């Protein structure tokens, strides 16, 4: 298990509000080259709403990888901004992947 995988697993098992010290590296991993890492980040953010979490999830909703987009739009159910709702509606209507479209409908 890599250090990144161990970090993400530890955060997933924490079952508590993450600290700012834990959130910053999590946000940084949203830019990691490995799509599975970006997907894990998107899935973890659903339990930790902050304005920055919503920004990161919106960015991930544009990811080239459909699994990352799916996890991002699933987690965007926590969104509070009008722009988030607009993005979910756009994805529900136009994303080429049916799973992304379905999760976008569910999250909107």
Residue pairs with C-beta under 8 A, 6 or more apart in sequence:
1 9
4 29
4 32
4 37
7 25
8 29
8 37
8 40
8 41
8 44
11 18
11 22
11 26
11 44
12 40
12 44
14 22
17 48
18 26
18 48
23 48
23 50
23 52
23 53
26 41
26 44
26 45
27 41
27 52
27 53
27 56
29 37
29 38
29 40
29 41
30 38
30 41
30 42
30 56
30 59
30 60
31 38
32 38
32 41
35 63
35 65
35 67
35 68
36 67
38 60
38 63
38 65
38 68
39 65
39 67
39 68
39 70
39 71
40 71
41 56
41 60
42 57
42 60
42 68
42 71
42 72
42 74
42 75
43 71
43 74
43 75
45 53
45 56
45 57
45 75
45 78
46 74
46 75
46 77
46 78
49 78
49 80
53 78
54 76
54 78
54 79
54 80
54 81
54 84
57 72
57 75
57 76
57 78
57 79
58 72
58 76
58 79
58 83
58 84
58 87
60 68
60 69
60 71
60 72
61 69
61 72
61 73
61 76
61 87
61 91
62 69
63 69
63 72
66 96
66 97
66 99
66 100
69 91
69 95
69 97
69 100
70 97
70 99
70 100
70 103
73 88
73 91
73 100
73 103
73 104
73 107
74 103
74 106
74 107
75 107
76 84
76 87
76 88
76 107
77 106
77 107
79 85
79 88
79 107
85 108
88 104
88 105
88 107
88 108
89 104
89 108
91 100
91 101
91 104
92 101
92 104
92 105
92 108
93 101
95 101
95 104
